[in-house]
Amino acid sequence: MSLRASSIAIACALGVSAVSQEPEAARHELKWFQDAKLGIFIHWGIYSVNGTDESWAFYNKKVGYADYMKQLQGFTASKYDPAAWAELIQRSGAKYAVITTKHHDGVAMYATRAYVGGGDWAWSAPGHLSVENVFNCGKDVVAPLFAALRERELGCGAYYSLIDWTDYNYPAFTKDSTRYAIKDDPARWKQFQNYFQLQINEIATQLNPDLWWFDGDWEHSAEEWEAAKVRAMILERNPKAIINGRLQGFGDYATPEQNIPIETPKAPAWELCMTLGEQWGWQPYDTNYKSTHDLIHIFADVIGHGGNLLLGIGPKEDGTFTPGQVSRLGDLGRWTSKHAEAIYGARAGLPNGHFFGPTTLSADSTTLYLFLANGMSGSVEIKGLVNKIHSAEVVGRGTTLKHRVVGKISWSKVPGLVFIDIPEGVSDEWMTVLKVKLDGKVKLYRGEGGY
């Protein structure tokens, strides 16, 4: 097994997408992405008409394929306001957004002219399968959002499913059957390769994404996807574009899904994608949204480990969002605005064990931010901090805090325990953050004590 193949296998076993094995100097500049911290993930497609699982509904036989595809005629985007969407995203505190350009069902949300292979499973005769070509919608819904995001200096990300269960030339259709084996009909597979790569070229040309969010790479190898070629195509059009880790080892950052890693991932950058409710797209019964408290605690945990949160929301087919989604994003925005200095541009904080809760560090590592989990009050403790503290205060209030060091022996290299006292009346509604100025770059003692 090659180094790349073995890294992919290990990453898959750990539930973390593999990233490029290029040397550090050859990787893209990821600073804007690492500084951004929060993105919004938009799943919008014909599945929003009846509020069913995106693509997986017919794959898992919850509905028939023909019934699923009939939703094309009900997709109107009649109340779609891309400027309002961009405003909502900006108000949440997010610095970028990712939207579905094509999910596993093969329906493009942008103006594609790529050929769809015909056959028994194809929705229609060979042609272009997109909402832009459907009478009830009749428009590209991605390009206007990208324009509105860019007006607000927000990053634009394109989700693209490599797999396409609609195209007749794609081998698989359901989890218990296949149309053909690639080894038996390589020419047919080549037709599909040409098709999906044409779509990638269309997206690169029409939309020029800052970020590519691939999905579905698990069904084929890097060689079968021609992943190296795909990466080269994208970078030829936009050398600054970054690519997620779901391109069989040819991406720039890892993308764990729904679960926060216990330890900081070893990838150069990472992003947790997580739903606001329980589903990726809109479903009428999916109203169990995460509370503002839970969202903020999840977000703090992610950025404390140096990652980004890509929070999933789902519009209805007409382009409107439910009040619950709007209110959560508003709450998140009020909190991120108040605590911006501890979030944007910050880096992963202290390793696990030094503080009971998430932490971040300023870019120069001289300021430590403590996120007080679950309403911590009274006093908080930092272990193993070698530095002296110049000052401590409450972020967003400026309240000066007292601190003390206990257990320090003058002749020992082992630092004492730092306690910072928190008076009543300074706590944030959802999560309080403390700012601790150090006498230099953070230095930690990681030993076992002693003398």
C-alpha positions in Angstrom: 0.0 0.0 0.0 1.4 3.5 -0.9 1.9 6.3 1.6 -1.1 8.1 0.2 -3.3 5.0 0.2 -2.3 4.1 3.7 -3.1 7.6 4.9 -6.5 7.5 3.3 -7.3 4.1 4.9 -6.3 5.4 8.3 -8.2 8.6 7.9 -11.3 6.7 6.8 -11.0 4.4 9.8 -10.9 7.5 12.1 -13.8 9.1 10.4 -11.6 12.0 9.1 -11.2 12.8 5.4 -7.7 12.4 4.0 -5.8 15.4 2.9 -3.1 16.0 0.4 0.3 14.5 1.1 2.1 17.4 -0.6 5.0 18.9 1.5 4.1 21.9 3.7 5.7 24.4 1.3 3.7 23.1 -1.6 0.3 23.4 0.1 -2.0 26.3 -0.5 -2.1 29.3 1.7 -4.9 28.4 4.1 -4.7 31.5 6.3 -8.0 33.0 5.2 -9.8 29.7 5.9 -8.1 29.2 9.2 -9.0 32.8 10.2 -12.6 32.5 9.2 -13.7 30.0 11.9 -17.4 29.9 10.9 -19.1 29.0 7.6 -22.7 28.2 6.7 -23.5 25.0 4.7 -26.6 25.3 2.5 -28.3 22.2 1.2 -30.9 23.3 -1.3 -32.3 21.1 -4.0 -35.5 19.5 -5.4 -35.6 17.4 -2.2 -36.8 20.6 -0.5 -40.1 20.4 -2.4 -41.5 17.4 -0.4 -39.0 17.8 2.4 -37.4 14.4 2.0 -33.8 13.1 2.4 -31.5 14.7 -0.2 -30.8 12.0 -2.8 -30.6 9.3 -0.1 -34.4 9.1 -0.1 -34.5 7.0 -3.3 -31.2 5.3 -2.7 -32.5 3.9 0.6 -35.9 3.2 -1.1 -37.9 5.6 1.1 -39.5 6.8 -2.1 -39.3 5.6 -5.7 -36.8 7.3 -8.0 -39.5 8.6 -10.4 -41.5 10.1 -7.5 -38.4 11.7 -6.1 -37.5 13.3 -9.5 -41.1 14.6 -9.9 -40.1 17.2 -7.4 -38.3 19.0 -10.2 -41.6 20.4 -11.3 -42.4 21.8 -7.8 -39.1 23.6 -7.3 -39.9 27.3 -7.8 -37.4 29.4 -5.8 -40.3 31.9 -6.0 -39.2 33.8 -2.9 -35.5 33.4 -3.3 -33.6 36.6 -2.3 -29.9 36.0 -2.5 -29.1 39.4 -1.0 -31.2 38.5 2.1 -29.4 35.1 2.3 -26.0 36.8 2.2 -27.1 39.3 4.9 -28.3 36.5 7.1 -25.0 34.6 6.7 -23.0 37.8 7.4 -25.2 38.5 10.5 -24.4 35.0 11.9 -20.7 35.9 12.1 -19.9 33.4 9.3 -17.0 34.4 6.9 -17.9 32.0 4.1 -20.8 29.9 2.8 -20.9 26.6 0.9 -23.9 25.7 -1.3 -24.9 22.6 -3.2 -24.2 22.9 -6.9 -25.1 19.3 -7.5 -26.0 16.5 -5.0 -26.0 12.8 -5.6 -29.3 13.0 -7.4 -27.5 14.7 -10.4 -29.7 17.8 -10.4 -27.5 20.9 -11.0 -28.4 24.1 -9.2 -26.4 26.2 -11.6 -26.6 26.8 -15.3 -25.1 23.6 -16.6 -24.8 22.6 -20.3 -23.2 19.3 -19.6 -24.7 16.2 -21.3 -26.6 13.8 -19.1 -26.4 10.2 -20.3 -29.6 8.5 -21.3 -31.0 5.1 -20.4 -33.5 3.2 -18.2 -32.5 5.1 -15.1 -32.1 8.6 -16.6 -34.9 11.0 -15.7 -35.3 12.2 -19.2 -33.8 11.9 -22.6 -30.1 12.9 -22.9 -29.8 16.6 -22.1 -29.0 19.0 -19.3 -30.4 18.1 -15.9 -30.7 21.3 -13.8 -33.3 23.5 -12.0 -32.3 26.2 -14.5 -33.9 24.2 -17.3 -37.1 23.5 -15.4 -40.1 25.7 -16.1 -41.1 26.3 -12.5 -37.7 27.6 -11.6 -35.9 28.6 -14.8 -32.9 30.2 -13.2 -29.4 29.5 -11.9 -29.7 29.9 -8.1 -26.0 29.7 -7.3 -24.5 32.6 -9.2 -26.7 35.3 -7.6 -25.7 34.0 -4.1 -22.0 34.1 -4.9 -22.4 37.7 -6.2 -24.2 38.7 -3.0 -21.6 37.0 -0.8 -18.8 38.7 -2.6 -20.4 42.1 -2.2 -20.0 41.5 1.5 -16.5 40.1 1.2 -17.6 36.6 2.3 -15.9 33.5 0.9 -17.8 31.4 -1.7 -17.8 27.6 -1.5 -19.2 25.1 -4.0 -20.4 21.7 -2.8 -20.2 19.2 -5.7 -21.0 15.5 -5.5 -18.7 13.3 -7.5 -21.2 10.5 -7.6 -24.3 10.9 -9.8 -27.0 8.3 -9.3 -29.0 9.8 -12.2 -26.5 9.6 -15.0 -26.8 6.4 -16.9 -23.1 6.2 -17.3 -22.4 6.2 -13.6 -22.0 2.5 -12.4 -24.1 2.5 -9.2 -27.7 3.4 -8.6 -28.8 1.6 -5.5 -26.8 0.2 -2.5 -27.8 -3.4 -3.5 -27.2 -3.3 -7.3 -25.0 -1.8 -10.0 -25.5 -0.9 -13.6 -22.1 -2.3 -14.7 -18.5 -2.8 -13.6 -15.9 -0.3 -14.8 -13.6 -3.1 -15.8 -16.3 -4.5 -18.1 -17.1 -1.3 -19.8 -14.2 1.3 -19.4 -15.5 3.3 -22.4 -18.8 4.0 -20.6 -16.9 5.0 -17.4 -14.8 7.4 -19.5 -18.0 9.0 -20.7 -19.0 9.7 -17.1 -15.5 11.0 -16.3 -15.8 13.5 -19.2 -19.3 14.5 -18.0 -18.4 15.2 -14.3 -15.2 16.9 -15.2 -17.0 19.1 -17.7 -19.3 20.2 -14.9 -16.3 21.0 -12.6 -14.9 23.1 -15.4 -18.3 24.9 -15.8 -18.4 25.7 -12.1 -14.8 26.8 -12.1 -15.4 29.1 -15.1 -18.9 30.4 -14.2 -18.5 30.7 -10.4 -14.8 30.6 -9.6 -15.3 29.3 -6.1 -12.9 30.2 -3.3 -13.5 26.7 -1.8 -14.5 23.4 -3.3 -16.4 21.0 -1.1 -16.4 17.6 -2.8 -18.5 14.6 -1.6 -19.0 11.0 -2.6 -15.4 10.1 -3.2 -15.8 6.9 -1.2 -17.3 5.0 -4.1 -14.2 5.0 -6.3 -10.4 5.3 -6.1 -8.3 8.4 -6.7 -7.2 6.9 -10.0 -10.8 6.2 -11.1 -11.9 9.8 -10.2 -8.7 11.1 -11.8 -8.4 13.2 -8.7 -5.0 14.6 -9.5 -6.3 15.8 -12.8 -9.4 17.3 -11.1 -7.2 19.2 -8.6 -5.0 20.5 -11.4 -8.1 21.7 -13.4 -9.3 23.7 -10.5 -6.0 25.2 -9.6 -5.3 26.2 -13.2 -8.4 28.3 -13.1 -7.9 29.6 -9.6 -4.5 28.9 -8.0 -5.8 30.2 -4.7 -8.8 27.9 -4.5 -8.8 25.4 -1.6 -10.3 21.9 -1.7 -11.7 19.8 1.1 -10.4 16.4 2.0 -13.0 14.4 0.1 -11.0 14.1 -3.1 -9.2 10.8 -2.2 -6.1 12.4 -0.8 -5.9 15.4 -3.1 -7.5 18.0 -0.8 -6.2 20.6 1.6 -8.0 20.1 4.8 -9.9 17.4 6.8 -13.7 17.4 7.1 -15.1 15.3 10.0 -18.9 15.2 10.0 -21.3 15.7 12.9 -18.8 14.7 15.7 -16.1 16.8 17.2 -12.7 15.1 17.3 -11.5 14.4 20.9 -7.9 15.5 20.0 -6.9 18.2 17.5 -6.7 16.6 14.0 -3.2 16.4 12.6 -4.2 17.9 9.3 -2.9 21.4 8.4 -6.5 22.6 8.7 -9.9 21.0 9.5 -13.6 21.8 9.5 -16.5 20.2 11.3 -19.6 20.0 9.2 -22.7 19.8 11.4 -26.4 20.3 10.9 -28.4 22.9 12.8 -31.2 20.5 13.1 -31.1 16.7 12.4 -31.1 16.8 8.6 -29.0 18.5 5.9 -31.9 19.9 3.8 -35.2 21.2 4.9 -37.7 18.7 6.2 -41.1 19.8 7.7 -40.6 17.6 10.9 -37.0 18.6 11.4 -37.6 21.3 14.0 -35.3 20.0 16.8 -32.7 22.7 16.3 -29.7 22.8 18.5 -30.1 25.4 21.2 -28.1 28.6 21.1 -26.2 27.4 24.2 -25.3 24.1 22.5 -24.3 25.7 19.2 -21.9 28.1 20.9 -20.4 25.4 23.1 -19.8 23.2 20.0 -18.4 26.2 18.1 -16.0 27.1 21.0 -14.9 23.4 21.3 -14.1 23.4 17.5 -12.1 26.6 17.4 -10.3 25.7 20.6 -8.9 22.7 18.6 -8.0 24.9 15.7 -10.9 24.0 13.4 -13.8 25.7 11.6 -17.5 25.0 12.1 -19.5 24.6 8.9 -23.1 24.9 10.1 -25.7 23.3 7.9 -29.1 25.0 7.2 -31.8 24.1 4.7 -34.1 26.5 2.8 -37.6 25.5 1.7 -38.1 25.1 -2.1 -39.3 28.6 -2.4 -36.1 30.0 -0.9 -37.3 30.9 2.6 -35.9 29.8 5.9 -37.9 28.7 8.9 -38.0 31.2 11.8 -36.1 28.7 14.0 -33.1 28.7 11.7 -33.1 32.5 11.3 -33.3 33.0 15.1 -30.4 30.6 15.8 -28.2 32.4 13.3 -29.1 35.7 14.8 -28.2 34.5 18.3 -24.9 33.1 17.0 -24.1 36.4 15.4 -24.7 38.4 18.5 -22.3 36.2 20.5 -19.6 36.1 17.8 -19.7 39.8 17.4 -19.2 40.4 21.1 -16.3 37.9 21.3 -14.8 38.5 17.9 -11.2 39.0 19.1 -11.2 35.5 20.7 -12.5 33.9 17.5 -11.4 35.3 14.2 -7.7 35.0 13.4 -7.1 33.0 16.6 -5.4 29.7 16.7 -5.9 26.5 18.7 -5.5 27.0 22.4 -4.0 25.0 25.2 -3.7 21.2 24.9 -6.3 19.2 26.7 -5.7 19.1 30.5 -4.5 22.7 31.1 -8.0 24.3 31.4 -11.4 22.9 32.0 -13.0 24.2 28.7 -12.0 25.5 25.3 -9.3 28.0 24.8 -7.8 29.9 21.9 -4.6 31.9 21.4 -3.9 35.1 19.5 -1.9 34.8 16.3 1.2 35.8 18.1 0.5 33.4 21.0 0.8 36.1 23.7 -2.9 36.4 24.5 -4.9 33.5 25.9 -8.7 33.3 25.7 -10.6 31.1 28.1 -14.1 30.0 27.2 -16.1 29.3 30.3 -18.2 26.2 29.7 -21.6 25.7 31.1 -21.7 28.9 33.2 -18.5 28.5 35.1 -18.2 31.1 37.9 -16.4 31.9 41.1 -12.9 31.2 39.9 -11.3 29.2 37.1 -8.0 27.4 37.1 -5.1 27.1 34.6 -2.5 24.4 35.1 1.0 24.3 33.8 1.2 28.0 32.7 4.9 29.1 32.9 4.2 32.6 31.8 3.4 35.5 34.1 0.1 37.2 33.6 0.1 40.9 32.8 -3.7 41.3 32.9 -7.0 39.5 32.8 -10.5 40.8 31.7 -13.9 39.7 30.5 -14.2 39.9 26.7 -17.0 42.3 25.6 -17.1 44.0 29.0 -13.6 45.0 29.8 -14.1 44.1 33.4 -10.6 43.7 35.0 -10.2 40.4 36.9 -7.9 39.5 39.8 -5.7 36.4 39.6 -3.5 34.5 42.0 -0.9 31.8 41.8 -0.9 29.0 44.4 1.5 26.1 45.0 4.6 27.7 43.3 7.9 26.8 45.0 10.6 29.3 44.2 13.4 26.9 43.5 11.3 24.5 41.4 10.7 24.7 37.7 7.2 23.4 38.2 4.7 26.4 37.8 2.0 27.0 40.3 -1.7 26.8 39.7 -3.3 30.0 38.3 -6.8 31.0 39.6 -8.7 33.8 38.0 -11.6 35.2 40.1 -14.9 36.0 38.3 -17.2 38.4 40.1 -21.0 38.2 39.9 -22.8 40.1 37.2 -20.2 39.7 34.3 -21.3 36.4 32.8 -22.5 36.2 29.2 -26.0 34.8 28.6 -24.5 31.8 26.7 -20.8 31.6 27.3 -18.4 34.0 29.0 -14.9 34.5 27.5 -11.8 35.7 29.5 -8.8 37.5 27.9 -5.5 36.8 29.6 -2.5 38.8 28.5 0.8 37.0 29.0 4.4 38.3 29.3 5.4 36.7 26.0 4.6 33.7 23.9 2.8 31.0 25.8 5.0 28.5 27.6 3.6 25.4 29.2 4.9 22.8 31.6 3.9 19.3 30.5 5.7 17.3 33.2 4.4 15.2 36.0 5.3 17.6 38.9 7.9 16.8 41.5 10.9 18.9 42.4 
